[in-house]
Amino acid sequence: MQKKKPAESQVTMTELVLPNDTNVFGNLMGGRLMYWMDIAAALAAGKHCNAPVVTASVDNISFESPIKLGNVVHIEARVTRAFTTSMEIHLSVWGEDLTHQYRYKSNEAYYTFVALDPNRKPRPVPVLEPETEQEKKLYDGALRRRQLRLILGGKMKAADATELKALFSEA
Ligand SMILES: CC(C)(COP(=O)(O)OP(=O)(O)OC[C@H]1O[C@@H](n2cnc3c(N)ncnc32)[C@H](O)[C@@H]1OP(=O)(O)O)[C@@H](O)C(=O)NCCC(=O)NCCS
Protein backbone atom coordinates (compact mmCIF):
# COMPACT_ATOMS: atom_id res chain seq x y z
CA MET A 1 0.00 0.00 0.00
CA GLN A 2 1.22 3.51 -0.86
CA LYS A 3 2.92 5.45 1.97
CA LYS A 4 1.63 8.94 2.79
CA LYS A 5 3.16 12.08 4.34
CA PRO A 6 1.35 14.08 7.07
CA ALA A 7 1.17 17.15 4.81
CA GLU A 8 -0.95 15.18 2.35
CA SER A 9 -3.77 14.88 4.88
CA GLN A 10 -3.60 18.43 6.25
CA VAL A 11 -6.99 20.15 6.50
CA THR A 12 -7.69 23.73 7.57
CA MET A 13 -11.30 24.57 8.33
CA THR A 14 -12.51 28.12 8.90
CA GLU A 15 -15.83 29.00 10.53
CA LEU A 16 -17.48 32.22 11.73
CA VAL A 17 -19.08 32.15 15.21
CA LEU A 18 -22.70 33.25 14.77
CA PRO A 19 -25.38 33.80 17.48
CA ASN A 20 -26.81 30.29 17.09
CA ASP A 21 -23.35 28.80 17.85
CA THR A 22 -22.99 30.49 21.25
CA ASN A 23 -23.95 29.97 24.89
CA VAL A 24 -25.53 32.59 27.20
CA PHE A 25 -22.11 34.24 27.68
CA GLY A 26 -21.67 34.86 23.96
CA ASN A 27 -18.95 32.20 23.67
CA LEU A 28 -18.80 29.41 21.11
CA MET A 29 -20.46 26.28 22.58
CA GLY A 30 -18.09 23.37 23.23
CA GLY A 31 -20.40 20.93 21.48
CA ARG A 32 -20.48 23.01 18.28
CA LEU A 33 -16.68 23.26 18.29
CA MET A 34 -16.32 19.50 18.80
CA TYR A 35 -18.72 18.95 15.88
CA TRP A 36 -16.56 21.13 13.60
CA MET A 37 -13.42 19.40 14.91
CA ASP A 38 -14.97 16.00 14.14
CA ILE A 39 -15.61 17.05 10.54
CA ALA A 40 -12.09 18.48 10.09
CA ALA A 41 -10.59 15.28 11.56
CA ALA A 42 -12.79 13.06 9.37
CA LEU A 43 -11.65 14.99 6.28
CA ALA A 44 -7.98 14.58 7.24
CA ALA A 45 -8.43 10.85 7.93
CA GLY A 46 -10.35 10.41 4.67
CA LYS A 47 -7.61 12.21 2.72
CA HIS A 48 -5.00 9.89 4.23
CA CYS A 49 -6.79 6.61 3.47
CA ASN A 50 -9.13 7.54 0.59
CA ALA A 51 -11.94 5.58 2.21
CA PRO A 52 -15.01 6.24 4.37
CA VAL A 53 -14.07 6.69 8.04
CA VAL A 54 -15.84 6.71 11.41
CA THR A 55 -14.87 8.34 14.70
CA ALA A 56 -13.63 5.62 17.08
CA SER A 57 -12.72 7.90 20.01
CA VAL A 58 -11.96 11.43 21.13
CA ASP A 59 -9.28 12.09 23.76
CA ASN A 60 -9.91 14.59 26.53
CA ILE A 61 -10.43 18.19 25.39
CA SER A 62 -9.77 21.22 27.62
CA PHE A 63 -11.19 24.53 26.43
CA GLU A 64 -8.38 26.92 27.35
CA SER A 65 -9.74 30.20 25.91
CA PRO A 66 -13.35 30.86 24.90
CA ILE A 67 -13.99 31.91 21.30
CA LYS A 68 -16.28 34.92 21.18
CA LEU A 69 -19.33 35.66 19.02
CA GLY A 70 -18.21 37.25 15.75
CA ASN A 71 -14.71 35.77 15.95
CA VAL A 72 -13.33 33.37 13.36
CA VAL A 73 -12.44 29.75 14.23
CA HIS A 74 -9.48 28.06 12.52
CA ILE A 75 -9.18 24.29 12.91
CA GLU A 76 -6.03 22.56 11.67
CA ALA A 77 -6.17 18.77 11.40
CA ARG A 78 -3.57 16.26 10.26
CA VAL A 79 -2.84 12.56 10.67
CA THR A 80 -0.05 11.95 13.19
CA ARG A 81 0.19 8.17 12.80
CA ALA A 82 -1.57 5.35 11.01
CA PHE A 83 -1.85 1.95 12.66
CA THR A 84 -3.51 -1.08 10.99
CA THR A 85 -7.04 0.22 10.34
CA SER A 86 -7.03 3.30 12.59
CA MET A 87 -5.48 6.76 12.35
CA GLU A 88 -4.71 9.32 15.05
CA ILE A 89 -5.53 12.90 14.08
CA HIS A 90 -4.13 15.95 15.85
CA LEU A 91 -6.28 19.06 15.90
CA SER A 92 -5.34 22.54 16.95
CA VAL A 93 -7.93 25.27 17.26
CA TRP A 94 -7.38 29.02 17.07
CA GLY A 95 -9.74 31.94 17.48
CA GLU A 96 -9.25 35.16 15.51
CA ASP A 97 -10.58 38.61 16.30
CA LEU A 98 -10.75 40.31 12.92
CA THR A 99 -11.60 43.74 14.36
CA HIS A 100 -8.59 43.93 16.67
CA GLN A 101 -6.45 41.72 14.45
CA TYR A 102 -5.16 39.06 16.79
CA ARG A 103 -5.24 35.26 16.99
CA TYR A 104 -5.39 33.16 20.13
CA LYS A 105 -5.04 29.44 20.84
CA SER A 106 -8.27 27.83 21.99
CA ASN A 107 -7.52 24.13 22.37
CA GLU A 108 -5.89 20.97 21.04
CA ALA A 109 -7.18 17.42 20.79
CA TYR A 110 -6.57 13.97 19.35
CA TYR A 111 -9.29 12.08 17.53
CA THR A 112 -9.06 8.46 16.33
CA PHE A 113 -10.73 7.36 13.11
CA VAL A 114 -11.15 3.89 11.59
CA ALA A 115 -11.41 3.25 7.84
CA LEU A 116 -14.24 0.97 6.77
CA ASP A 117 -14.69 -1.28 3.73
CA PRO A 118 -17.99 -1.58 1.79
CA ASN A 119 -19.15 -4.16 4.37
CA ARG A 120 -18.49 -1.61 7.12
CA LYS A 121 -15.61 -3.67 8.50
CA PRO A 122 -12.29 -2.03 9.46
CA ARG A 123 -9.88 -1.98 6.50
CA PRO A 124 -6.11 -1.35 6.33
CA VAL A 125 -4.84 2.21 5.90
CA PRO A 126 -1.60 3.47 4.31
CA VAL A 127 1.49 3.85 6.50
CA LEU A 128 2.29 7.44 7.53
CA GLU A 129 5.86 8.68 7.09
CA PRO A 130 6.62 11.77 9.21
CA GLU A 131 9.03 14.31 7.71
CA THR A 132 9.57 17.28 10.03
CA GLU A 133 10.86 17.15 13.62
CA GLN A 134 7.41 18.13 14.90
CA GLU A 135 5.75 15.39 12.85
CA LYS A 136 8.26 12.83 14.15
CA LYS A 137 7.57 13.90 17.75
CA LEU A 138 3.81 13.53 17.26
CA TYR A 139 4.37 10.17 15.52
CA ASP A 140 6.53 8.83 18.37
CA GLY A 141 4.03 9.90 21.06
CA ALA A 142 1.10 8.36 19.18
CA LEU A 143 1.80 4.81 20.32
CA ARG A 144 1.74 5.85 23.97
CA ARG A 145 -1.50 7.83 23.50
CA ARG A 146 -3.05 4.88 21.63
CA GLN A 147 -2.29 2.49 24.48
CA LEU A 148 -3.73 4.88 27.04
CA ARG A 149 -6.98 5.40 25.09
CA LEU A 150 -7.39 1.68 24.42
CA ILE A 151 -6.96 0.93 28.14
CA LEU A 152 -9.49 3.64 29.04
CA GLY A 153 -11.86 2.32 26.36
CA GLY A 154 -11.60 -1.19 27.78
CA LYS A 155 -9.90 -2.49 24.60
CA MET A 156 -6.47 -3.25 26.05
CA LYS A 157 -5.14 -4.71 29.27
CA ALA A 158 -2.82 -2.40 31.20
CA ALA A 159 -0.34 -5.30 31.40
CA ASP A 160 0.02 -5.23 27.58
CA ALA A 161 0.76 -1.49 27.37
CA THR A 162 4.51 -1.80 26.85
CA GLU A 163 5.04 1.85 25.77
CA LEU A 164 3.28 3.19 28.86
CA LYS A 165 5.17 0.83 31.14
CA ALA A 166 8.46 1.96 29.61
CA LEU A 167 7.45 5.60 30.22
CA PHE A 168 6.80 4.99 33.92
CA SER A 169 9.89 2.86 34.43
CA GLU A 170 12.02 5.72 32.96
CA ALA A 171 10.62 8.19 35.53
C1 LIG B 1 -14.66 2.03 15.64
C2 LIG B 1 -15.14 0.67 15.21
C3 LIG B 1 -15.21 0.59 13.68
C4 LIG B 1 -14.13 -0.38 15.72
O1 LIG B 1 -14.65 -1.60 15.36
P1 LIG B 1 -14.24 -2.95 16.15
O2 LIG B 1 -15.14 -4.03 15.75
O3 LIG B 1 -14.05 -2.66 17.59
O4 LIG B 1 -12.91 -3.30 15.42
P2 LIG B 1 -11.52 -3.73 15.99
O5 LIG B 1 -11.55 -4.20 17.41
O6 LIG B 1 -11.01 -4.67 14.95
O7 LIG B 1 -10.70 -2.38 15.94
C5 LIG B 1 -10.45 -1.72 14.72
C6 LIG B 1 -9.56 -0.56 15.01
O8 LIG B 1 -10.27 0.36 15.84
C7 LIG B 1 -9.44 0.73 16.92
N1 LIG B 1 -10.30 1.06 18.03
C8 LIG B 1 -11.33 0.35 18.51
N2 LIG B 1 -11.85 0.99 19.57
C9 LIG B 1 -11.14 2.11 19.76
C10 LIG B 1 -11.18 3.17 20.70
N3 LIG B 1 -12.09 3.20 21.67
N4 LIG B 1 -10.26 4.16 20.59
C11 LIG B 1 -9.33 4.13 19.63
N5 LIG B 1 -9.24 3.16 18.70
C12 LIG B 1 -10.14 2.16 18.78
C13 LIG B 1 -8.62 -0.52 17.19
O9 LIG B 1 -7.45 -0.20 17.93
C14 LIG B 1 -8.31 -0.95 15.78
O10 LIG B 1 -7.25 -0.17 15.26
P3 LIG B 1 -6.00 -0.85 14.46
O11 LIG B 1 -6.59 -1.75 13.42
O12 LIG B 1 -5.29 0.30 13.84
O13 LIG B 1 -5.20 -1.60 15.47
C15 LIG B 1 -16.57 0.30 15.81
O14 LIG B 1 -16.47 0.28 17.21
C16 LIG B 1 -17.61 1.31 15.38
O15 LIG B 1 -18.14 1.25 14.29
N6 LIG B 1 -17.94 2.26 16.28
C17 LIG B 1 -18.94 3.30 15.99
C18 LIG B 1 -18.30 4.41 15.15
C19 LIG B 1 -19.25 5.57 15.00
O16 LIG B 1 -20.40 5.38 14.66
N7 LIG B 1 -18.76 6.75 15.26
C20 LIG B 1 -19.55 7.94 15.21
C21 LIG B 1 -19.96 8.37 16.58
S1 LIG B 1 -21.46 7.67 17.08
Ligand as a Chemical Component Dictionary entry (heavy atoms), coordinates in Angstrom:
data_LIG
# 
_chem_comp.id                   LIG 
_chem_comp.type                 NON-POLYMER 
_chem_comp.pdbx_formal_charge   0 
_chem_comp.three_letter_code    LIG 
# 
loop_
_chem_comp_atom.comp_id 
_chem_comp_atom.atom_id 
_chem_comp_atom.alt_atom_id 
_chem_comp_atom.type_symbol 
_chem_comp_atom.charge 
_chem_comp_atom.model_Cartn_x 
_chem_comp_atom.model_Cartn_y 
_chem_comp_atom.model_Cartn_z 
_chem_comp_atom.pdbx_ordinal 
LIG C1  C1  C 0 -14.663 2.032  15.639 1  
LIG C2  C2  C 0 -15.141 0.670  15.207 2  
LIG C3  C3  C 0 -15.209 0.588  13.682 3  
LIG C4  C4  C 0 -14.134 -0.377 15.716 4  
LIG O1  O1  O 0 -14.654 -1.603 15.364 5  
LIG P1  P1  P 0 -14.240 -2.953 16.147 6  
LIG O2  O2  O 0 -15.137 -4.032 15.747 7  
LIG O3  O3  O 0 -14.048 -2.655 17.594 8  
LIG O4  O4  O 0 -12.912 -3.296 15.419 9  
LIG P2  P2  P 0 -11.523 -3.733 15.991 10 
LIG O5  O5  O 0 -11.555 -4.201 17.409 11 
LIG O6  O6  O 0 -11.013 -4.665 14.948 12 
LIG O7  O7  O 0 -10.700 -2.378 15.945 13 
LIG C5  C5  C 0 -10.453 -1.717 14.722 14 
LIG C6  C6  C 0 -9.561  -0.559 15.012 15 
LIG O8  O8  O 0 -10.268 0.358  15.837 16 
LIG C7  C7  C 0 -9.441  0.730  16.915 17 
LIG N1  N1  N 0 -10.298 1.056  18.033 18 
LIG C8  C8  C 0 -11.330 0.353  18.506 19 
LIG N2  N2  N 0 -11.855 0.988  19.572 20 
LIG C9  C9  C 0 -11.140 2.107  19.758 21 
LIG C10 C10 C 0 -11.179 3.166  20.702 22 
LIG N3  N3  N 0 -12.091 3.204  21.670 23 
LIG N4  N4  N 0 -10.262 4.158  20.589 24 
LIG C11 C11 C 0 -9.332  4.129  19.628 25 
LIG N5  N5  N 0 -9.245  3.156  18.697 26 
LIG C12 C12 C 0 -10.139 2.164  18.777 27 
LIG C13 C13 C 0 -8.616  -0.519 17.186 28 
LIG O9  O9  O 0 -7.454  -0.199 17.927 29 
LIG C14 C14 C 0 -8.308  -0.954 15.785 30 
LIG O10 O10 O 0 -7.245  -0.174 15.263 31 
LIG P3  P3  P 0 -6.003  -0.848 14.461 32 
LIG O11 O11 O 0 -6.590  -1.754 13.420 33 
LIG O12 O12 O 0 -5.287  0.297  13.836 34 
LIG O13 O13 O 0 -5.199  -1.601 15.472 35 
LIG C15 C15 C 0 -16.566 0.305  15.805 36 
LIG O14 O14 O 0 -16.475 0.276  17.208 37 
LIG C16 C16 C 0 -17.610 1.310  15.379 38 
LIG O15 O15 O 0 -18.144 1.245  14.291 39 
LIG N6  N6  N 0 -17.945 2.264  16.276 40 
LIG C17 C17 C 0 -18.941 3.295  15.988 41 
LIG C18 C18 C 0 -18.303 4.408  15.145 42 
LIG C19 C19 C 0 -19.251 5.568  14.995 43 
LIG O16 O16 O 0 -20.399 5.378  14.662 44 
LIG N7  N7  N 0 -18.759 6.746  15.262 45 
LIG C20 C20 C 0 -19.554 7.938  15.212 46 
LIG C21 C21 C 0 -19.956 8.373  16.583 47 
LIG S1  S1  S 0 -21.461 7.675  17.077 48 
# 
loop_
_chem_comp_bond.comp_id 
_chem_comp_bond.atom_id_1 
_chem_comp_bond.atom_id_2 
_chem_comp_bond.value_order 
_chem_comp_bond.pdbx_ordinal 
LIG C1  C2  SING 1  
LIG C2  C3  SING 2  
LIG C2  C4  SING 3  
LIG C2  C15 SING 4  
LIG C4  O1  SING 5  
LIG O1  P1  SING 6  
LIG P1  O2  DOUB 7  
LIG P1  O3  SING 8  
LIG P1  O4  SING 9  
LIG O4  P2  SING 10 
LIG P2  O5  DOUB 11 
LIG P2  O6  SING 12 
LIG P2  O7  SING 13 
LIG O7  C5  SING 14 
LIG C5  C6  SING 15 
LIG C6  O8  SING 16 
LIG C6  C14 SING 17 
LIG O8  C7  SING 18 
LIG C7  N1  SING 19 
LIG C7  C13 SING 20 
LIG N1  C8  SING 21 
LIG N1  C12 SING 22 
LIG C8  N2  DOUB 23 
LIG N2  C9  SING 24 
LIG C9  C10 SING 25 
LIG C9  C12 DOUB 26 
LIG C10 N3  SING 27 
LIG C10 N4  DOUB 28 
LIG N4  C11 SING 29 
LIG C11 N5  DOUB 30 
LIG N5  C12 SING 31 
LIG C13 O9  SING 32 
LIG C13 C14 SING 33 
LIG C14 O10 SING 34 
LIG O10 P3  SING 35 
LIG P3  O11 DOUB 36 
LIG P3  O12 SING 37 
LIG P3  O13 SING 38 
LIG C15 O14 SING 39 
LIG C15 C16 SING 40 
LIG C16 O15 DOUB 41 
LIG C16 N6  SING 42 
LIG N6  C17 SING 43 
LIG C17 C18 SING 44 
LIG C18 C19 SING 45 
LIG C19 O16 DOUB 46 
LIG C19 N7  SING 47 
LIG N7  C20 SING 48 
LIG C20 C21 SING 49 
LIG C21 S1  SING 50 
# 
